[in-house]
Amino acid sequence: MKKPFTFSVLLCALFCLFYASNGRSAGKPAAAINKTADYSCSYFDDMTGKYYCVETSAACNVAHAYVKESGSTASPTLIVLTYRGDMNGCQYFEGSLQLPTGSTIVVGVVSCGCGSSITTHVFFV
């Protein structure tokens, strides 16, 4: 008589554990499985002679970039990019950051398909 009861309790515990773990993971933001991020450390500021690493990502209504000097151990700086309009059915976002060297880095992102395809444009002023 105790074996079926023990089995029922064990089965109930497993079910509750599975239910709770799925409930927790459903509350997290969805992973960007189909979203594309763009990363490169090849952006050269010819006014200062330094390279910069820029990582961009985009979703349907938001885009951002992380910028840091190439080779630096400092944390990258976040730039929240502003929506500027549509370009050939894609969204264009742009933002800038004043660098410690005095230059300003301008980052533009063209996002198509809610971030499934992005193109990054970087220039310095």
DAURLIN-V401647 format. One record per pair of residues at least 12 apart in sequence whose ideal C-beta (glycine too) atoms are under 8 Angstrom apart, sorted by sequence separation. I is the first residue (numbers start at 1). J is the second residue. D is the distance in whole Angstrom. If there is no record, write none. Layout:
# DAURLIN-V401647
i = {I;I}
j = {J;J}
d = {D;D}
This chain:
# DAURLIN-V401647
i = {41;54;66;67;81;82;94;95;108;109;40;41;53;54;65;66;81;82;94;107;108;39;40;53;64;65;81;94;107;108;39;52;53;64;80;93;94;107;38;39;52;53;64;65;79;92;93;106;38;39;52;53;64;79;92;105;106;37;38;51;52;62;63;79;92;93;105;106;37;38;50;51;62;91;92;105;106;37;50;51;63;77;90;91;104;36;55;90;91;103;104;35;61;90;103;35;53;58;87;89;35;32;56;81;32;81;63;79;81;41;63;65;67;62;64;58;58;67;67;65;65;63;52;63;48;50;54;56;58;59;63;48;52;54;56;58;45;47;48;60;48;59;60;63;65;45;47;58;59;58;45;57;45;58;57;43;56;56;54;54;52;38;47;46;35;36;43;45;35;36;38;40;35;36;37;38;43;34;36;38;32}
j = {53;66;78;79;93;94;106;107;120;121;53;54;66;67;78;79;94;95;107;120;121;53;54;67;78;79;95;108;121;122;54;67;68;79;95;108;109;122;54;55;68;69;80;81;95;108;109;122;55;56;69;70;81;96;109;122;123;55;56;69;70;80;81;97;110;111;123;124;56;57;69;70;81;110;111;124;125;57;70;71;83;97;110;111;124;57;76;111;112;124;125;57;83;112;125;58;76;81;110;112;59;57;81;107;59;108;91;107;109;70;93;95;97;93;95;91;93;105;107;107;109;109;99;111;99;101;105;107;109;111;115;101;105;107;109;111;99;101;102;114;103;114;115;118;120;101;103;114;115;115;103;115;105;118;118;105;118;120;120;122;122;109;124;124;114;115;122;124;115;116;118;120;116;117;118;119;124;116;118;120;115}
d = {4;7;6;6;4;6;7;6;7;8;7;8;8;5;8;7;6;6;7;7;4;7;6;7;6;4;4;5;7;8;7;6;5;6;6;7;8;5;8;4;7;8;5;6;4;7;5;7;7;8;6;5;6;7;7;7;5;6;5;7;6;8;4;5;6;7;8;7;7;7;6;4;8;7;8;6;6;4;7;8;8;6;5;5;7;8;7;6;8;5;5;7;7;4;7;7;7;8;6;7;7;7;8;7;8;8;8;6;6;4;4;7;6;8;8;8;7;6;7;4;7;5;8;6;8;7;8;7;5;8;8;4;6;6;5;4;8;8;8;4;6;6;7;8;8;7;5;8;5;4;5;7;7;5;7;8;6;5;7;6;8;8;6;7;8;7;5;4;5;6;6;8;7;6;8;7;8;6;5;4;8}
